[in-house]
Amino acid sequence: MSIVKHTYDAKWHRKGTVGWRRGCSWHGQKSCAEQPTSSYETPNGVMAACPRAERQIEDLYGCPARREL
């Protein structure tokens, strides 16, 4: 499966979501106090990811993500 990694930007996330509110949507706002550093386009939708989540997402999808500009 292909995923695309972007530098975190709230514009990638739907209004009202954890990612839009500058939280880690991979772990959830209650479970993670870290700020997201990346936004990923995944088969499950766009995810905001803290540094720890970045490793987990890339491990789950089996390879490092392509970075789009």
PDB file of N, CA, C and O in Angstrom:
ATOM      1  N   MET A   1       0.831  -1.184   0.000  1.00  0.00           N
ATOM      2  CA  MET A   1       0.000   0.000   0.000  1.00  0.00           C
ATOM      3  C   MET A   1       0.872   1.242   0.000  1.00  0.00           C
ATOM      4  O   MET A   1       1.939   1.277   0.613  1.00  0.00           O
ATOM      5  N   SER A   2       0.410   2.221  -0.675  1.00  0.00           N
ATOM      6  CA  SER A   2       1.163   3.455  -0.779  1.00  0.00           C
ATOM      7  C   SER A   2       0.628   4.481   0.217  1.00  0.00           C
ATOM      8  O   SER A   2      -0.580   4.670   0.354  1.00  0.00           O
ATOM      9  N   ILE A   3       1.545   5.126   0.897  1.00  0.00           N
ATOM     10  CA  ILE A   3       1.188   6.240   1.763  1.00  0.00           C
ATOM     11  C   ILE A   3       2.039   7.431   1.358  1.00  0.00           C
ATOM     12  O   ILE A   3       3.120   7.272   0.792  1.00  0.00           O
ATOM     13  N   VAL A   4       1.550   8.604   1.648  1.00  0.00           N
ATOM     14  CA  VAL A   4       2.272   9.824   1.299  1.00  0.00           C
ATOM     15  C   VAL A   4       2.468  10.628   2.574  1.00  0.00           C
ATOM     16  O   VAL A   4       1.525  10.844   3.335  1.00  0.00           O
ATOM     17  N   LYS A   5       3.695  11.066   2.800  1.00  0.00           N
ATOM     18  CA  LYS A   5       4.054  11.827   3.996  1.00  0.00           C
ATOM     19  C   LYS A   5       4.240  13.293   3.629  1.00  0.00           C
ATOM     20  O   LYS A   5       4.898  13.621   2.642  1.00  0.00           O
ATOM     21  N   HIS A   6       3.655  14.159   4.430  1.00  0.00           N
ATOM     22  CA  HIS A   6       3.787  15.605   4.267  1.00  0.00           C
ATOM     23  C   HIS A   6       4.269  16.186   5.589  1.00  0.00           C
ATOM     24  O   HIS A   6       4.030  15.598   6.643  1.00  0.00           O
ATOM     25  N   THR A   7       4.932  17.312   5.549  1.00  0.00           N
ATOM     26  CA  THR A   7       5.196  18.064   6.767  1.00  0.00           C
ATOM     27  C   THR A   7       3.837  18.444   7.336  1.00  0.00           C
ATOM     28  O   THR A   7       2.935  18.816   6.585  1.00  0.00           O
ATOM     29  N   TYR A   8       3.676  18.355   8.663  1.00  0.00           N
ATOM     30  CA  TYR A   8       2.376  18.616   9.264  1.00  0.00           C
ATOM     31  C   TYR A   8       1.851  19.995   8.876  1.00  0.00           C
ATOM     32  O   TYR A   8       2.567  20.995   8.921  1.00  0.00           O
ATOM     33  N   ASP A   9       0.587  20.010   8.497  1.00  0.00           N
ATOM     34  CA  ASP A   9      -0.126  21.249   8.240  1.00  0.00           C
ATOM     35  C   ASP A   9      -1.594  20.957   8.514  1.00  0.00           C
ATOM     36  O   ASP A   9      -2.146  19.986   7.995  1.00  0.00           O
ATOM     37  N   ALA A  10      -2.219  21.783   9.318  1.00  0.00           N
ATOM     38  CA  ALA A  10      -3.630  21.571   9.679  1.00  0.00           C
ATOM     39  C   ALA A  10      -4.530  21.540   8.442  1.00  0.00           C
ATOM     40  O   ALA A  10      -5.610  20.951   8.492  1.00  0.00           O
ATOM     41  N   LYS A  11      -4.117  22.153   7.342  1.00  0.00           N
ATOM     42  CA  LYS A  11      -4.964  22.191   6.138  1.00  0.00           C
ATOM     43  C   LYS A  11      -5.220  20.789   5.560  1.00  0.00           C
ATOM     44  O   LYS A  11      -6.175  20.604   4.806  1.00  0.00           O
ATOM     45  N   TRP A  12      -4.382  19.808   5.901  1.00  0.00           N
ATOM     46  CA  TRP A  12      -4.582  18.447   5.402  1.00  0.00           C
ATOM     47  C   TRP A  12      -5.715  17.730   6.136  1.00  0.00           C
ATOM     48  O   TRP A  12      -6.160  16.669   5.698  1.00  0.00           O
ATOM     49  N   HIS A  13      -6.180  18.293   7.236  1.00  0.00           N
ATOM     50  CA  HIS A  13      -7.127  17.610   8.121  1.00  0.00           C
ATOM     51  C   HIS A  13      -8.487  18.294   8.113  1.00  0.00           C
ATOM     52  O   HIS A  13      -8.585  19.519   8.030  1.00  0.00           O
ATOM     53  N   ARG A  14      -9.531  17.479   8.200  1.00  0.00           N
ATOM     54  CA  ARG A  14     -10.891  18.022   8.207  1.00  0.00           C
ATOM     55  C   ARG A  14     -11.120  18.866   9.459  1.00  0.00           C
ATOM     56  O   ARG A  14     -10.628  18.551  10.543  1.00  0.00           O
ATOM     57  N   LYS A  15     -11.869  19.929   9.281  1.00  0.00           N
ATOM     58  CA  LYS A  15     -12.198  20.822  10.394  1.00  0.00           C
ATOM     59  C   LYS A  15     -12.856  20.031  11.521  1.00  0.00           C
ATOM     60  O   LYS A  15     -13.750  19.217  11.289  1.00  0.00           O
ATOM     61  N   GLY A  16     -12.398  20.287  12.742  1.00  0.00           N
ATOM     62  CA  GLY A  16     -12.955  19.633  13.917  1.00  0.00           C
ATOM     63  C   GLY A  16     -12.260  18.343  14.325  1.00  0.00           C
ATOM     64  O   GLY A  16     -12.541  17.816  15.401  1.00  0.00           O
ATOM     65  N   THR A  17     -11.356  17.816  13.492  1.00  0.00           N
ATOM     66  CA  THR A  17     -10.667  16.573  13.830  1.00  0.00           C
ATOM     67  C   THR A  17      -9.475  16.840  14.741  1.00  0.00           C
ATOM     68  O   THR A  17      -9.039  17.982  14.891  1.00  0.00           O
ATOM     69  N   VAL A  18      -8.955  15.784  15.342  1.00  0.00           N
ATOM     70  CA  VAL A  18      -7.781  15.903  16.213  1.00  0.00           C
ATOM     71  C   VAL A  18      -6.608  16.506  15.431  1.00  0.00           C
ATOM     72  O   VAL A  18      -5.917  17.392  15.934  1.00  0.00           O
ATOM     73  N   GLY A  19      -6.388  16.036  14.226  1.00  0.00           N
ATOM     74  CA  GLY A  19      -5.300  16.567  13.408  1.00  0.00           C
ATOM     75  C   GLY A  19      -5.470  18.041  13.103  1.00  0.00           C
ATOM     76  O   GLY A  19      -4.493  18.790  13.095  1.00  0.00           O
ATOM     77  N   TRP A  20      -6.680  18.460  12.855  1.00  0.00           N
ATOM     78  CA  TRP A  20      -6.966  19.871  12.590  1.00  0.00           C
ATOM     79  C   TRP A  20      -6.698  20.719  13.825  1.00  0.00           C
ATOM     80  O   TRP A  20      -6.294  21.877  13.718  1.00  0.00           O
ATOM     81  N   ARG A  21      -6.933  20.119  15.035  1.00  0.00           N
ATOM     82  CA  ARG A  21      -6.703  20.837  16.295  1.00  0.00           C
ATOM     83  C   ARG A  21      -5.251  20.737  16.759  1.00  0.00           C
ATOM     84  O   ARG A  21      -4.944  21.071  17.903  1.00  0.00           O
ATOM     85  N   ARG A  22      -4.366  20.284  15.890  1.00  0.00           N
ATOM     86  CA  ARG A  22      -2.927  20.185  16.156  1.00  0.00           C
ATOM     87  C   ARG A  22      -2.584  19.116  17.177  1.00  0.00           C
ATOM     88  O   ARG A  22      -1.657  19.271  17.972  1.00  0.00           O
ATOM     89  N   GLY A  23      -3.344  18.027  17.145  1.00  0.00           N
ATOM     90  CA  GLY A  23      -3.063  16.885  17.997  1.00  0.00           C
ATOM     91  C   GLY A  23      -2.662  15.687  17.159  1.00  0.00           C
ATOM     92  O   GLY A  23      -2.843  15.687  15.942  1.00  0.00           O
ATOM     93  N   CYS A  24      -2.119  14.672  17.803  1.00  0.00           N
ATOM     94  CA  CYS A  24      -1.728  13.438  17.122  1.00  0.00           C
ATOM     95  C   CYS A  24      -2.976  12.582  16.924  1.00  0.00           C
ATOM     96  O   CYS A  24      -3.514  12.041  17.890  1.00  0.00           O
ATOM     97  N   SER A  25      -3.435  12.458  15.697  1.00  0.00           N
ATOM     98  CA  SER A  25      -4.648  11.678  15.452  1.00  0.00           C
ATOM     99  C   SER A  25      -4.371  10.180  15.452  1.00  0.00           C
ATOM    100  O   SER A  25      -5.302   9.383  15.563  1.00  0.00           O
ATOM    101  N   TRP A  26      -3.117   9.788  15.331  1.00  0.00           N
ATOM    102  CA  TRP A  26      -2.772   8.365  15.367  1.00  0.00           C
ATOM    103  C   TRP A  26      -2.994   7.799  16.772  1.00  0.00           C
ATOM    104  O   TRP A  26      -3.579   6.727  16.927  1.00  0.00           O
ATOM    105  N   HIS A  27      -2.532   8.511  17.779  1.00  0.00           N
ATOM    106  CA  HIS A  27      -2.677   8.054  19.161  1.00  0.00           C
ATOM    107  C   HIS A  27      -3.925   8.617  19.836  1.00  0.00           C
ATOM    108  O   HIS A  27      -4.430   8.020  20.787  1.00  0.00           O
ATOM    109  N   GLY A  28      -4.420   9.729  19.372  1.00  0.00           N
ATOM    110  CA  GLY A  28      -5.575  10.375  19.972  1.00  0.00           C
ATOM    111  C   GLY A  28      -5.159  11.448  20.950  1.00  0.00           C
ATOM    112  O   GLY A  28      -4.108  11.356  21.585  1.00  0.00           O
ATOM    113  N   GLN A  29      -5.980  12.453  21.067  1.00  0.00           N
ATOM    114  CA  GLN A  29      -5.642  13.615  21.874  1.00  0.00           C
ATOM    115  C   GLN A  29      -5.495  13.274  23.355  1.00  0.00           C
ATOM    116  O   GLN A  29      -4.670  13.881  24.038  1.00  0.00           O
ATOM    117  N   LYS A  30      -6.271  12.320  23.869  1.00  0.00           N
ATOM    118  CA  LYS A  30      -6.181  11.956  25.286  1.00  0.00           C
ATOM    119  C   LYS A  30      -4.967  11.077  25.578  1.00  0.00           C
ATOM    120  O   LYS A  30      -4.480  11.050  26.708  1.00  0.00           O
ATOM    121  N   SER A  31      -4.480  10.362  24.574  1.00  0.00           N
ATOM    122  CA  SER A  31      -3.367   9.423  24.768  1.00  0.00           C
ATOM    123  C   SER A  31      -2.007  10.003  24.422  1.00  0.00           C
ATOM    124  O   SER A  31      -0.982   9.407  24.755  1.00  0.00           O
ATOM    125  N   CYS A  32      -1.976  11.150  23.764  1.00  0.00           N
ATOM    126  CA  CYS A  32      -0.703  11.687  23.275  1.00  0.00           C
ATOM    127  C   CYS A  32      -0.661  13.201  23.445  1.00  0.00           C
ATOM    128  O   CYS A  32      -1.532  13.918  22.952  1.00  0.00           O
ATOM    129  N   ALA A  33       0.345  13.668  24.137  1.00  0.00           N
ATOM    130  CA  ALA A  33       0.512  15.104  24.357  1.00  0.00           C
ATOM    131  C   ALA A  33       1.500  15.727  23.372  1.00  0.00           C
ATOM    132  O   ALA A  33       1.719  16.938  23.397  1.00  0.00           O
ATOM    133  N   GLU A  34       2.102  14.899  22.496  1.00  0.00           N
ATOM    134  CA  GLU A  34       3.090  15.409  21.543  1.00  0.00           C
ATOM    135  C   GLU A  34       2.417  16.135  20.387  1.00  0.00           C
ATOM    136  O   GLU A  34       1.297  15.807  19.994  1.00  0.00           O
ATOM    137  N   GLN A  35       3.119  17.124  19.854  1.00  0.00           N
ATOM    138  CA  GLN A  35       2.646  17.849  18.679  1.00  0.00           C
ATOM    139  C   GLN A  35       2.934  17.030  17.423  1.00  0.00           C
ATOM    140  O   GLN A  35       3.983  16.391  17.341  1.00  0.00           O
ATOM    141  N   PRO A  36       2.035  17.032  16.448  1.00  0.00           N
ATOM    142  CA  PRO A  36       2.316  16.315  15.207  1.00  0.00           C
ATOM    143  C   PRO A  36       3.426  16.996  14.416  1.00  0.00           C
ATOM    144  O   PRO A  36       3.555  18.220  14.419  1.00  0.00           O
ATOM    145  N   THR A  37       4.218  16.179  13.744  1.00  0.00           N
ATOM    146  CA  THR A  37       5.289  16.684  12.894  1.00  0.00           C
ATOM    147  C   THR A  37       5.039  16.350  11.430  1.00  0.00           C
ATOM    148  O   THR A  37       5.654  16.932  10.537  1.00  0.00           O
ATOM    149  N   SER A  38       4.122  15.398  11.192  1.00  0.00           N
ATOM    150  CA  SER A  38       3.819  14.970   9.826  1.00  0.00           C
ATOM    151  C   SER A  38       2.331  14.736   9.659  1.00  0.00           C
ATOM    152  O   SER A  38       1.608  14.461  10.616  1.00  0.00           O
ATOM    153  N   SER A  39       1.899  14.853   8.418  1.00  0.00           N
ATOM    154  CA  SER A  39       0.552  14.459   8.021  1.00  0.00           C
ATOM    155  C   SER A  39       0.727  13.362   6.982  1.00  0.00           C
ATOM    156  O   SER A  39       1.484  13.522   6.024  1.00  0.00           O
ATOM    157  N   TYR A  40       0.024  12.245   7.173  1.00  0.00           N
ATOM    158  CA  TYR A  40       0.116  11.117   6.252  1.00  0.00           C
ATOM    159  C   TYR A  40      -1.202  10.905   5.550  1.00  0.00           C
ATOM    160  O   TYR A  40      -2.262  10.934   6.175  1.00  0.00           O
ATOM    161  N   GLU A  41      -1.137  10.691   4.248  1.00  0.00           N
ATOM    162  CA  GLU A  41      -2.293  10.222   3.502  1.00  0.00           C
ATOM    163  C   GLU A  41      -2.174   8.702   3.501  1.00  0.00           C
ATOM    164  O   GLU A  41      -1.247   8.152   2.908  1.00  0.00           O
ATOM    165  N   THR A  42      -3.104   8.024   4.161  1.00  0.00           N
ATOM    166  CA  THR A  42      -3.086   6.570   4.263  1.00  0.00           C
ATOM    167  C   THR A  42      -4.376   6.020   3.681  1.00  0.00           C
ATOM    168  O   THR A  42      -5.306   6.785   3.426  1.00  0.00           O
ATOM    169  N   PRO A  43      -4.457   4.702   3.461  1.00  0.00           N
ATOM    170  CA  PRO A  43      -5.716   4.116   3.003  1.00  0.00           C
ATOM    171  C   PRO A  43      -6.867   4.356   3.990  1.00  0.00           C
ATOM    172  O   PRO A  43      -8.034   4.269   3.608  1.00  0.00           O
ATOM    173  N   ASN A  44      -6.549   4.654   5.245  1.00  0.00           N
ATOM    174  CA  ASN A  44      -7.577   4.919   6.257  1.00  0.00           C
ATOM    175  C   ASN A  44      -7.876   6.394   6.420  1.00  0.00           C
ATOM    176  O   ASN A  44      -8.604   6.768   7.339  1.00  0.00           O
ATOM    177  N   GLY A  45      -7.344   7.239   5.567  1.00  0.00           N
ATOM    178  CA  GLY A  45      -7.561   8.672   5.653  1.00  0.00           C
ATOM    179  C   GLY A  45      -6.292   9.404   6.048  1.00  0.00           C
ATOM    180  O   GLY A  45      -5.224   8.802   6.154  1.00  0.00           O
ATOM    181  N   VAL A  46      -6.415  10.699   6.264  1.00  0.00           N
ATOM    182  CA  VAL A  46      -5.258  11.526   6.627  1.00  0.00           C
ATOM    183  C   VAL A  46      -5.057  11.459   8.134  1.00  0.00           C
ATOM    184  O   VAL A  46      -5.998  11.634   8.909  1.00  0.00           O
ATOM    185  N   MET A  47      -3.820  11.202   8.536  1.00  0.00           N
ATOM    186  CA  MET A  47      -3.475  11.085   9.947  1.00  0.00           C
ATOM    187  C   MET A  47      -2.407  12.109  10.297  1.00  0.00           C
ATOM    188  O   MET A  47      -1.432  12.276   9.564  1.00  0.00           O
ATOM    189  N   ALA A  48      -2.594  12.800  11.429  1.00  0.00           N
ATOM    190  CA  ALA A  48      -1.556  13.674  11.974  1.00  0.00           C
ATOM    191  C   ALA A  48      -0.700  12.800  12.882  1.00  0.00           C
ATOM    192  O   ALA A  48      -1.232  12.040  13.692  1.00  0.00           O
ATOM    193  N   ALA A  49       0.607  12.902  12.756  1.00  0.00           N
ATOM    194  CA  ALA A  49       1.490  11.982  13.472  1.00  0.00           C
ATOM    195  C   ALA A  49       2.592  12.712  14.231  1.00  0.00           C
ATOM    196  O   ALA A  49       3.282  13.577  13.693  1.00  0.00           O
ATOM    197  N   CYS A  50       2.733  12.332  15.501  1.00  0.00           N
ATOM    198  CA  CYS A  50       3.869  12.775  16.306  1.00  0.00           C
ATOM    199  C   CYS A  50       5.081  11.936  15.872  1.00  0.00           C
ATOM    200  O   CYS A  50       4.909  10.994  15.099  1.00  0.00           O
ATOM    201  N   PRO A  51       6.285  12.242  16.335  1.00  0.00           N
ATOM    202  CA  PRO A  51       7.456  11.458  15.925  1.00  0.00           C
ATOM    203  C   PRO A  51       7.317   9.956  16.217  1.00  0.00           C
ATOM    204  O   PRO A  51       7.738   9.131  15.406  1.00  0.00           O
ATOM    205  N   ARG A  52       6.737   9.600  17.354  1.00  0.00           N
ATOM    206  CA  ARG A  52       6.546   8.184  17.691  1.00  0.00           C
ATOM    207  C   ARG A  52       5.557   7.530  16.721  1.00  0.00           C
ATOM    208  O   ARG A  52       5.760   6.393  16.295  1.00  0.00           O
ATOM    209  N   ALA A  53       4.500   8.242  16.380  1.00  0.00           N
ATOM    210  CA  ALA A  53       3.506   7.722  15.445  1.00  0.00           C
ATOM    211  C   ALA A  53       4.087   7.569  14.041  1.00  0.00           C
ATOM    212  O   ALA A  53       3.706   6.652  13.312  1.00  0.00           O
ATOM    213  N   GLU A  54       5.000   8.451  13.656  1.00  0.00           N
ATOM    214  CA  GLU A  54       5.628   8.327  12.335  1.00  0.00           C
ATOM    215  C   GLU A  54       6.261   6.952  12.168  1.00  0.00           C
ATOM    216  O   GLU A  54       6.071   6.295  11.145  1.00  0.00           O
ATOM    217  N   ARG A  55       7.014   6.519  13.178  1.00  0.00           N
ATOM    218  CA  ARG A  55       7.659   5.195  13.106  1.00  0.00           C
ATOM    219  C   ARG A  55       6.610   4.086  13.038  1.00  0.00           C
ATOM    220  O   ARG A  55       6.766   3.129  12.280  1.00  0.00           O
ATOM    221  N   GLN A  56       5.551   4.211  13.821  1.00  0.00           N
ATOM    222  CA  GLN A  56       4.513   3.179  13.838  1.00  0.00           C
ATOM    223  C   GLN A  56       3.778   3.096  12.504  1.00  0.00           C
ATOM    224  O   GLN A  56       3.500   2.000  12.016  1.00  0.00           O
ATOM    225  N   ILE A  57       3.466   4.232  11.920  1.00  0.00           N
ATOM    226  CA  ILE A  57       2.776   4.247  10.626  1.00  0.00           C
ATOM    227  C   ILE A  57       3.653   3.624   9.552  1.00  0.00           C
ATOM    228  O   ILE A  57       3.187   2.802   8.764  1.00  0.00           O
ATOM    229  N   GLU A  58       4.924   4.014   9.519  1.00  0.00           N
ATOM    230  CA  GLU A  58       5.820   3.488   8.493  1.00  0.00           C
ATOM    231  C   GLU A  58       6.085   1.994   8.702  1.00  0.00           C
ATOM    232  O   GLU A  58       6.245   1.261   7.725  1.00  0.00           O
ATOM    233  N   ASP A  59       6.134   1.535   9.938  1.00  0.00           N
ATOM    234  CA  ASP A  59       6.260   0.093  10.206  1.00  0.00           C
ATOM    235  C   ASP A  59       5.007  -0.654   9.757  1.00  0.00           C
ATOM    236  O   ASP A  59       5.104  -1.728   9.164  1.00  0.00           O
ATOM    237  N   LEU A  60       3.840  -0.095  10.036  1.00  0.00           N
ATOM    238  CA  LEU A  60       2.580  -0.745   9.677  1.00  0.00           C
ATOM    239  C   LEU A  60       2.443  -0.924   8.175  1.00  0.00           C
ATOM    240  O   LEU A  60       2.013  -1.978   7.706  1.00  0.00           O
ATOM    241  N   TYR A  61       2.807   0.105   7.425  1.00  0.00           N
ATOM    242  CA  TYR A  61       2.655   0.042   5.975  1.00  0.00           C
ATOM    243  C   TYR A  61       3.867  -0.554   5.273  1.00  0.00           C
ATOM    244  O   TYR A  61       3.898  -0.613   4.043  1.00  0.00           O
ATOM    245  N   GLY A  62       4.861  -0.994   6.031  1.00  0.00           N
ATOM    246  CA  GLY A  62       5.935  -1.804   5.494  1.00  0.00           C
ATOM    247  C   GLY A  62       7.093  -1.091   4.823  1.00  0.00           C
ATOM    248  O   GLY A  62       8.047  -1.747   4.406  1.00  0.00           O
ATOM    249  N   CYS A  63       7.047   0.202   4.704  1.00  0.00           N
ATOM    250  CA  CYS A  63       8.156   0.914   4.090  1.00  0.00           C
ATOM    251  C   CYS A  63       8.056   2.382   4.433  1.00  0.00           C
ATOM    252  O   CYS A  63       6.985   2.866   4.800  1.00  0.00           O
ATOM    253  N   PRO A  64       9.156   3.094   4.317  1.00  0.00           N
ATOM    254  CA  PRO A  64       9.086   4.539   4.529  1.00  0.00           C
ATOM    255  C   PRO A  64       8.138   5.172   3.521  1.00  0.00           C
ATOM    256  O   PRO A  64       8.032   4.713   2.383  1.00  0.00           O
ATOM    257  N   ALA A  65       7.477   6.188   3.928  1.00  0.00           N
ATOM    258  CA  ALA A  65       6.515   6.874   3.050  1.00  0.00           C
ATOM    259  C   ALA A  65       7.242   7.726   2.019  1.00  0.00           C
ATOM    260  O   ALA A  65       8.365   8.179   2.240  1.00  0.00           O
ATOM    261  N   ARG A  66       6.580   7.930   0.899  1.00  0.00           N
ATOM    262  CA  ARG A  66       7.067   8.910  -0.070  1.00  0.00           C
ATOM    263  C   ARG A  66       6.749  10.283   0.477  1.00  0.00           C
ATOM    264  O   ARG A  66       5.671  10.503   1.028  1.00  0.00           O
ATOM    265  N   ARG A  67       7.677  11.201   0.331  1.00  0.00           N
ATOM    266  CA  ARG A  67       7.411  12.580   0.787  1.00  0.00           C
ATOM    267  C   ARG A  67       7.066  13.418  -0.432  1.00  0.00           C
ATOM    268  O   ARG A  67       7.839  13.510  -1.386  1.00  0.00           O
ATOM    269  N   GLU A  68       5.890  14.026  -0.381  1.00  0.00           N
ATOM    270  CA  GLU A  68       5.450  14.920  -1.430  1.00  0.00           C
ATOM    271  C   GLU A  68       5.773  16.351  -1.031  1.00  0.00           C
ATOM    272  O   GLU A  68       5.769  16.683   0.155  1.00  0.00           O
ATOM    273  N   LEU A  69       6.045  17.177  -1.991  1.00  0.00           N
ATOM    274  CA  LEU A  69       6.323  18.594  -1.717  1.00  0.00           C
ATOM    275  C   LEU A  69       5.069  19.402  -1.780  1.00  0.00           C
ATOM    276  O   LEU A  69       5.106  20.615  -1.576  1.00  0.00           O
TER     277      LEU A  69
END
